[in-house]
Amino acid sequence: MATKLFSNILQKFIDQSPVTVMVQGLLEQLLNADKLDQWFKNNSRSQYTRELLFSSVVAIMLEVVCQIRNSVNVAYQKADHISVSLTSLYNKLNGMETTTSAALLRYVGEESCALVKEMKAQHPEWITGYRTKLLDGNCIEATEHRLKVLRNTKAGALPGKSLVVFDPQTEIAIDVFPCEDGHAQERSLLEDVLKTVQENDLWVADRNFCVQSFLFGIAQKNAFFIIREHQQMPVEVLSEERFICECETGNIYEQNVQLKSPEGETYLARRIIIKLKEKTRNGDSEIYLLANLIETVADAAKIAAIYQKRWGIETAFQKLEAYFNSEINSLGYPKAALFGFCLALVAFNLYAVIMAALRAANPETNIKEEVSEYYIADDIKAIYNGMVIAVDYDDWAIFRVVNRAEMALILIFLAKQVDLKKFKKHKRGVKKPKPEIKWDKNNPHVSTFKLLLNPV
């Protein structure tokens, strides 16, 4: 690809930090102001735009969730293109519909998946012909007590929770189901999740989602599940346990069972039993999985392995916490907090596209094992503000006008400019157990200088 597509100043940033250019290029492609404001007009139910554009709100919040700015207030002060007051900005955030927040994540998720597949950088299907969807919940941590209704309580103020759907093939968060009630059961959101189930989906989830109506609803739509069995799930055993094989964590057994819908309709399923060599951190010595895949599609060992890989979504949440400001404690209103969380998922997807581009550009390298996303995020934070100031708006036009196929080629071209040695992951060794240290109230301080001279 000819570099004449880029201005001289933009080329300098490509030479120094191509990953930062990729981030802004994706923002220009997927979330440029014109496209975003039109999207908001088409998708918002009750909110509308007067003086404060939806694109301006998103731009401010993305700077906060990407840790480019420390707070909404700081990002607002630096945004010279916004003429409304800070109060107006907060009012907009506090009234942001959760349906809009979820729809924005779905839109970016769909576009991100399409880009990853256009670059041919997706991972192999876990089971050929089935689209795996990992489901898990996230409760936003307690916020500061800024709201009047919170000032007379010391209890943690929970601004909401969400269920998130993760596509392991593209490593993209493809859906979210936000709830403003921080005390609501995650199971209460499953009815909304069930509406999105499609034929030949494979839903993988922990035991908290082992609910009669959810499992039966999945099966009724000719979709499939691998879900850890909850002890309160009514299961009728139809056969004795059969030993299947030994795996790394224990022995695998299988038996036939019958499940019921809430209305009493019955259907057959398989129970996979993993008898562990070592107990889990919760003290479980056996793990029971329920699945409705036939054995010719996935044997018991395959089902157990797929469930074990479910931790991919836990890893995604860890990345959200480590690399993004996904839970902005100053946003006490549920709608605002959930909007911030959804935008963190949007940012997570942009990073996932960058990692996919690196895979496409370096097929001989195991990007996941050898490249540190932490170092990439740090490089972007260091360069981004200066780049936005230095590069003119018109210099980014190429990213706004190209189609998806052309954008994929540009991303791969930029990814080939990345010096992977700068982002090499350094794996630490096995952690040594910490010795027990007793507090000596008679010697509350020590001199580091003296200890270095005479170590104990």
C-alpha positions as CSV (number, residue, x, y, z in Angstrom):
1,M,0.0,0.0,0.0
2,A,1.4,3.3,-1.0
3,T,2.2,5.6,1.9
4,K,1.1,8.7,-0.1
5,L,-2.3,8.0,1.3
6,F,-1.1,9.7,4.4
7,S,0.1,13.3,5.0
8,N,3.7,13.9,6.0
9,I,2.8,14.6,9.7
10,L,0.6,11.6,9.9
11,Q,3.3,9.5,8.4
12,K,5.7,10.6,11.2
13,F,3.2,9.2,13.8
14,I,2.9,6.0,11.7
15,D,6.7,5.6,11.9
16,Q,6.7,6.2,15.7
17,S,3.5,4.7,17.0
18,P,1.4,2.9,14.3
19,V,-0.9,1.4,17.0
20,T,-2.0,4.9,18.1
21,V,-2.8,5.8,14.4
22,M,-4.8,2.6,14.2
23,V,-6.9,3.6,17.2
24,Q,-7.7,7.0,15.8
25,G,-8.3,5.4,12.4
26,L,-10.9,3.0,13.8
27,L,-12.6,5.9,15.6
28,E,-12.7,7.8,12.4
29,Q,-14.1,4.7,10.5
30,L,-16.7,3.6,13.1
31,L,-17.4,6.5,15.3
32,N,-16.8,9.7,13.4
33,A,-19.0,12.6,14.4
34,D,-21.3,12.5,11.3
35,K,-21.9,8.8,11.4
36,L,-22.3,8.7,15.2
37,D,-24.8,11.6,15.3
38,Q,-26.9,10.0,12.5
39,W,-26.7,6.7,14.3
40,F,-28.0,8.4,17.5
41,K,-30.8,10.0,15.6
42,N,-31.9,6.6,14.3
43,N,-31.6,4.7,17.5
44,S,-32.4,7.0,20.4
45,R,-35.9,6.5,21.8
46,S,-36.6,9.7,23.9
47,Q,-33.3,11.7,24.1
48,Y,-32.6,14.2,21.4
49,T,-29.9,16.6,20.4
50,R,-30.0,20.3,20.9
51,E,-26.7,22.0,21.5
52,L,-24.8,19.0,22.7
53,L,-24.1,16.4,20.1
54,F,-24.1,12.7,21.0
55,S,-20.7,12.4,19.2
56,S,-19.3,15.0,21.6
57,V,-20.4,13.1,24.6
58,V,-18.9,9.9,23.2
59,A,-15.6,11.6,22.5
60,I,-15.3,13.0,26.0
61,M,-16.3,9.7,27.6
62,L,-13.9,7.7,25.4
63,E,-11.0,9.8,26.7
64,V,-12.0,9.0,30.2
65,V,-12.5,5.2,29.8
66,C,-9.3,5.0,27.8
67,Q,-7.5,6.7,30.7
68,I,-6.3,9.6,28.4
69,R,-8.1,12.0,30.8
70,N,-8.5,11.4,34.5
71,S,-12.1,12.4,34.8
72,V,-15.1,13.6,33.0
73,N,-14.5,17.1,34.4
74,V,-10.9,17.2,33.0
75,A,-12.0,15.9,29.6
76,Y,-14.7,18.5,29.5
77,Q,-12.2,21.3,30.3
78,K,-10.0,20.2,27.4
79,A,-12.8,19.9,24.9
80,D,-12.8,23.3,23.2
81,H,-15.5,22.2,20.7
82,I,-18.2,22.0,23.4
83,S,-20.2,25.2,24.1
84,V,-22.6,23.8,26.8
85,S,-22.0,23.9,30.5
86,L,-20.5,21.0,32.5
87,T,-24.0,20.6,34.2
88,S,-25.5,20.1,30.7
89,L,-23.0,17.4,30.0
90,Y,-23.7,15.6,33.2
91,N,-27.5,15.9,32.6
92,K,-27.0,14.3,29.2
93,L,-25.0,11.5,30.8
94,N,-27.4,11.0,33.6
95,G,-30.3,10.6,31.1
96,M,-28.5,8.4,28.7
97,E,-30.9,5.5,27.8
98,T,-29.6,2.1,28.6
99,T,-31.1,0.9,25.3
100,T,-28.8,3.4,23.5
101,S,-25.8,2.3,25.5
102,A,-26.4,-1.3,24.6
103,A,-27.2,-0.6,21.0
104,L,-24.0,1.4,20.5
105,L,-22.0,-1.6,21.8
106,R,-23.9,-4.0,19.5
107,Y,-23.2,-1.7,16.5
108,V,-19.5,-1.4,17.2
109,G,-19.3,-5.1,18.1
110,E,-20.9,-6.1,14.7
111,E,-18.6,-3.7,12.8
112,S,-15.5,-4.9,14.7
113,C,-16.3,-8.6,14.1
114,A,-16.7,-7.8,10.4
115,L,-13.3,-6.1,10.2
116,V,-11.6,-9.0,12.0
117,K,-13.1,-11.5,9.6
118,E,-12.3,-9.2,6.6
119,M,-8.6,-9.4,7.8
120,K,-9.0,-13.2,8.1
121,A,-7.7,-12.8,11.7
122,Q,-10.5,-14.7,13.5
123,H,-9.7,-17.8,15.6
124,P,-11.0,-21.2,14.5
125,E,-14.5,-22.1,15.5
126,W,-14.6,-24.1,18.8
127,I,-17.1,-26.4,17.1
128,T,-17.4,-26.2,13.3
129,G,-20.7,-24.8,12.2
130,Y,-21.6,-23.3,15.6
131,R,-21.2,-19.8,16.8
132,T,-20.0,-19.8,20.4
133,K,-21.2,-17.1,22.7
134,L,-19.8,-16.7,26.2
135,L,-22.2,-15.2,28.7
136,D,-21.2,-13.6,32.1
137,G,-22.3,-10.9,34.4
138,N,-20.5,-7.7,35.6
139,C,-21.6,-5.7,38.6
140,I,-20.3,-2.1,38.5
141,E,-18.4,-1.3,41.7
142,A,-19.7,1.1,44.3
143,T,-19.6,4.8,43.4
144,E,-18.8,7.9,45.4
145,H,-21.6,9.3,47.5
146,R,-22.1,12.4,45.5
147,L,-25.8,12.1,44.9
148,K,-28.1,13.6,47.6
149,V,-29.9,10.3,48.2
150,L,-26.5,8.7,49.0
151,R,-25.1,11.2,51.5
152,N,-26.8,9.7,54.6
153,T,-25.6,6.1,54.0
154,K,-22.2,4.4,54.3
155,A,-23.4,1.4,52.4
156,G,-21.8,0.9,48.9
157,A,-23.8,2.6,46.2
158,L,-24.2,0.2,43.3
159,P,-25.1,2.0,40.1
160,G,-26.1,-1.1,38.1
161,K,-24.9,-4.4,36.5
162,S,-24.8,-5.9,33.1
163,L,-24.7,-9.2,31.3
164,V,-22.0,-9.3,28.5
165,V,-21.8,-11.6,25.5
166,F,-18.3,-12.3,24.2
167,D,-17.4,-13.9,20.8
168,P,-14.2,-16.0,21.4
169,Q,-13.7,-16.4,17.7
170,T,-13.1,-12.7,17.1
171,E,-12.4,-11.8,20.8
172,I,-15.1,-9.1,20.5
173,A,-17.8,-8.2,23.0
174,I,-20.8,-8.4,20.8
175,D,-23.8,-7.7,23.1
176,V,-24.6,-6.3,26.5
177,F,-27.7,-6.2,28.7
178,P,-27.5,-3.4,31.2
179,C,-29.7,-3.1,34.3
180,E,-29.9,0.0,36.5
181,D,-30.8,-1.9,39.7
182,G,-27.5,-2.9,41.3
183,H,-29.4,-5.4,43.5
184,A,-31.2,-7.2,40.7
185,Q,-30.5,-10.8,40.1
186,E,-28.6,-11.5,36.9
187,R,-31.1,-14.2,36.1
188,S,-33.8,-11.5,35.7
189,L,-32.0,-10.3,32.5
190,L,-32.1,-13.8,30.9
191,E,-35.4,-13.1,29.2
192,D,-33.8,-10.3,27.2
193,V,-30.8,-12.5,26.4
194,L,-33.1,-15.3,25.2
195,K,-34.6,-12.9,22.6
196,T,-31.2,-12.8,20.9
197,V,-30.6,-16.5,20.7
198,Q,-30.2,-17.8,17.1
199,E,-30.2,-21.2,15.5
200,N,-26.9,-23.0,15.9
201,D,-25.7,-20.7,18.7
202,L,-23.6,-22.4,21.4
203,W,-24.1,-20.6,24.7
204,V,-21.4,-21.3,27.3
205,A,-22.0,-20.0,30.9
206,D,-21.5,-20.6,34.6
207,R,-24.0,-22.1,37.0
208,N,-25.6,-18.7,37.8
209,F,-27.3,-19.0,34.4
210,C,-28.5,-22.5,34.8
211,V,-32.2,-21.7,34.8
212,Q,-35.0,-23.9,33.4
213,S,-36.6,-21.2,31.2
214,F,-33.2,-20.2,29.7
215,L,-32.0,-23.7,28.9
216,F,-35.3,-24.7,27.5
217,G,-35.6,-21.5,25.5
218,I,-32.2,-22.1,23.9
219,A,-33.1,-25.7,23.0
220,Q,-36.5,-24.5,21.6
221,K,-34.7,-22.2,19.1
222,N,-32.5,-25.1,17.8
223,A,-29.6,-23.6,19.6
224,F,-27.2,-25.3,22.1
225,F,-25.8,-24.8,25.6
226,I,-22.9,-25.9,27.8
227,I,-23.8,-24.6,31.2
228,R,-22.5,-25.6,34.6
229,E,-25.3,-27.2,36.6
230,H,-26.8,-25.3,39.5
231,Q,-27.6,-27.4,42.6
232,Q,-31.2,-26.1,42.5
233,M,-31.7,-27.2,38.9
234,P,-34.3,-30.0,38.7
235,V,-32.6,-32.9,36.9
236,E,-33.9,-36.4,36.4
237,V,-31.1,-38.9,36.0
238,L,-31.7,-41.5,33.2
239,S,-28.5,-43.6,33.3
240,E,-25.5,-44.5,35.4
241,E,-22.3,-42.5,35.2
242,R,-20.0,-43.8,32.5
243,F,-16.3,-43.2,32.7
244,I,-15.1,-41.5,29.5
245,C,-11.4,-40.5,30.0
246,E,-8.8,-38.8,32.1
247,C,-8.0,-35.2,31.6
248,E,-5.4,-32.8,33.0
249,T,-7.6,-31.7,35.9
250,G,-9.3,-35.0,36.7
251,N,-11.6,-37.8,35.4
252,I,-14.5,-37.2,33.0
253,Y,-17.8,-39.1,33.3
254,E,-21.1,-38.8,31.5
255,Q,-24.7,-39.7,32.0
256,N,-28.1,-39.1,30.3
257,V,-30.5,-36.8,32.1
258,Q,-33.9,-35.2,31.4
259,L,-34.7,-31.5,31.9
260,K,-38.0,-29.7,32.2
261,S,-39.3,-26.4,31.1
262,P,-41.1,-24.2,33.7
263,E,-44.3,-25.5,32.1
264,G,-43.3,-29.1,32.6
265,E,-42.2,-30.0,29.0
266,T,-39.3,-32.4,29.0
267,Y,-36.3,-32.8,26.8
268,L,-33.1,-34.9,26.9
269,A,-29.7,-33.6,27.8
270,R,-26.2,-34.8,28.7
271,R,-24.6,-34.4,32.1
272,I,-20.8,-34.2,32.0
273,I,-19.1,-34.8,35.3
274,I,-15.5,-33.8,36.0
275,K,-14.1,-35.3,39.2
276,L,-11.3,-33.0,40.0
277,K,-7.8,-34.0,41.3
278,E,-7.8,-30.8,43.3
279,K,-10.7,-28.9,44.7
280,T,-11.7,-25.5,43.3
281,R,-11.2,-22.3,45.3
282,N,-14.8,-22.7,46.4
283,G,-14.2,-26.2,47.7
284,D,-15.9,-28.1,44.8
285,S,-14.5,-31.6,44.1
286,E,-16.8,-32.2,41.2
287,I,-18.1,-30.1,38.4
288,Y,-21.4,-30.9,36.6
289,L,-22.0,-29.6,33.1
290,L,-25.3,-29.7,31.2
291,A,-25.2,-29.8,27.4
292,N,-27.7,-30.6,24.6
293,L,-25.1,-31.2,21.9
294,I,-25.2,-34.7,20.4
295,E,-22.1,-36.8,20.9
296,T,-21.1,-36.9,17.2
297,V,-20.8,-33.1,17.4
298,A,-18.9,-32.9,20.7
299,D,-17.9,-35.8,23.0
300,A,-17.6,-35.4,26.7
301,A,-14.0,-34.4,26.7
302,K,-14.6,-31.7,24.1
303,I,-17.5,-30.3,26.1
304,A,-15.3,-30.2,29.3
305,A,-12.5,-28.4,27.3
306,I,-14.9,-25.9,25.9
307,Y,-16.3,-25.0,29.4
308,Q,-12.8,-24.6,30.7
309,K,-12.1,-22.1,27.9
310,R,-15.1,-20.1,29.2
311,W,-12.6,-18.2,31.3
312,G,-11.9,-16.2,28.2
313,I,-14.6,-13.8,29.2
314,E,-13.2,-13.5,32.7
315,T,-9.9,-12.5,31.0
316,A,-11.8,-9.9,29.0
317,F,-13.2,-8.4,32.2
318,Q,-9.7,-8.4,33.7
319,K,-8.4,-6.5,30.7
320,L,-11.3,-4.0,31.1
321,E,-10.3,-3.3,34.6
322,A,-6.5,-3.2,33.9
323,Y,-6.4,-1.2,30.7
324,F,-9.6,0.9,30.8
325,N,-11.5,3.1,33.3
326,S,-14.6,0.8,32.9
327,E,-16.2,1.8,36.2
328,I,-16.1,5.6,36.7
329,N,-16.7,6.0,40.4
330,S,-17.8,9.6,40.1
331,L,-20.8,8.7,37.9
332,G,-23.4,7.9,40.5
333,Y,-26.5,7.9,38.3
334,P,-27.1,4.4,36.9
335,K,-27.6,5.5,33.3
336,A,-24.4,7.4,33.3
337,A,-22.4,4.6,34.9
338,L,-23.7,2.0,32.5
339,F,-23.0,4.3,29.5
340,G,-19.4,4.5,30.8
341,F,-19.2,0.7,31.1
342,C,-20.6,0.2,27.6
343,L,-18.1,2.7,26.1
344,A,-15.3,0.8,27.9
345,L,-16.6,-2.3,26.0
346,V,-16.5,-0.3,22.8
347,A,-12.9,0.7,23.5
348,F,-12.1,-3.0,24.4
349,N,-13.4,-3.9,20.9
350,L,-11.2,-1.4,19.2
351,Y,-8.2,-2.8,20.9
352,A,-9.3,-6.3,19.9
353,V,-9.4,-5.2,16.3
354,I,-5.8,-3.9,16.6
355,M,-4.7,-7.3,18.0
356,A,-6.4,-9.0,15.2
357,A,-4.6,-6.8,12.7
358,L,-1.3,-7.7,14.4
359,R,-2.2,-11.4,14.0
360,A,-3.0,-10.9,10.3
361,A,0.2,-9.0,9.7
362,N,2.4,-11.5,11.6
363,P,0.9,-14.9,11.0
364,E,4.2,-16.6,12.2
365,T,4.0,-15.0,15.6
366,N,1.7,-16.0,18.5
367,I,0.5,-12.5,19.2
368,K,-1.6,-13.5,22.2
369,E,1.4,-15.1,24.0
370,E,4.2,-12.7,22.9
371,V,2.7,-9.2,22.7
372,S,1.7,-7.3,25.8
373,E,-1.6,-5.4,25.5
374,Y,-0.6,-3.5,28.6
375,Y,2.4,-2.0,26.7
376,I,0.3,-1.2,23.7
377,A,-2.2,0.6,25.9
378,D,0.6,2.5,27.6
379,D,2.1,3.5,24.2
380,I,-1.3,4.8,23.0
381,K,-1.9,6.9,26.2
382,A,1.6,8.4,25.8
383,I,1.2,9.4,22.2
384,Y,-2.5,10.0,21.6
385,N,-3.0,13.6,22.8
386,G,0.0,14.9,20.9
387,M,-1.1,13.2,17.8
388,V,-4.6,14.6,17.9
389,I,-3.2,18.1,18.3
390,A,-0.6,17.7,15.6
391,V,-2.6,16.0,12.9
392,D,-5.2,18.0,11.1
393,Y,-8.8,16.8,10.8
394,D,-8.6,16.5,7.0
395,D,-5.6,14.2,7.3
396,W,-7.8,11.5,8.8
397,A,-10.3,11.7,5.9
398,I,-9.0,8.5,4.3
399,F,-10.3,6.5,7.3
400,R,-13.7,8.0,7.1
401,V,-14.3,7.3,3.4
402,V,-12.8,3.9,2.8
403,N,-15.0,0.8,2.7
404,R,-14.6,-2.2,5.1
405,A,-12.3,-4.1,2.7
406,E,-10.1,-1.1,2.2
407,M,-10.0,-0.4,5.9
408,A,-8.9,-4.0,6.6
409,L,-6.0,-3.5,4.2
410,I,-5.0,-0.2,5.8
411,L,-5.1,-1.8,9.3
412,I,-2.9,-4.7,8.1
413,F,-0.5,-2.2,6.5
414,L,-0.2,-0.2,9.7
415,A,0.2,-3.4,11.8
416,K,3.2,-4.4,9.7
417,Q,4.9,-1.2,10.7
418,V,4.6,-2.1,14.4
419,D,7.9,-3.1,16.0
420,L,6.7,-6.1,18.1
421,K,10.0,-6.1,20.2
422,K,8.8,-2.9,21.8
423,F,5.7,-4.7,23.1
424,K,7.2,-8.0,24.1
425,K,5.4,-9.7,26.9
426,H,7.6,-10.5,29.9
427,K,6.3,-13.5,31.7
428,R,7.1,-13.7,35.4
429,G,8.1,-16.9,37.1
430,V,6.1,-18.8,39.7
431,K,5.2,-16.6,42.6
432,K,7.0,-17.6,45.8
433,P,4.8,-18.1,48.9
434,K,4.9,-15.1,51.2
435,P,6.3,-15.8,54.7
436,E,4.1,-15.1,57.6
437,I,5.0,-11.7,59.0
438,K,4.0,-10.7,62.5
439,W,3.3,-7.1,63.5
440,D,5.5,-5.8,66.3
441,K,3.8,-2.9,68.0
442,N,7.0,-2.0,69.8
443,N,8.9,-1.5,66.5
444,P,6.4,0.1,64.1
445,H,9.1,1.4,61.8
446,V,12.4,0.1,60.3
447,S,15.3,1.7,58.6
448,T,15.7,0.4,55.0
449,F,19.3,1.6,55.1
450,K,20.2,-0.5,58.1
451,L,18.3,-3.5,56.8
452,L,20.3,-3.4,53.6
453,L,23.5,-3.3,55.5
454,N,22.5,-6.1,57.8
455,P,19.7,-8.2,56.2
456,V,17.9,-10.5,58.6
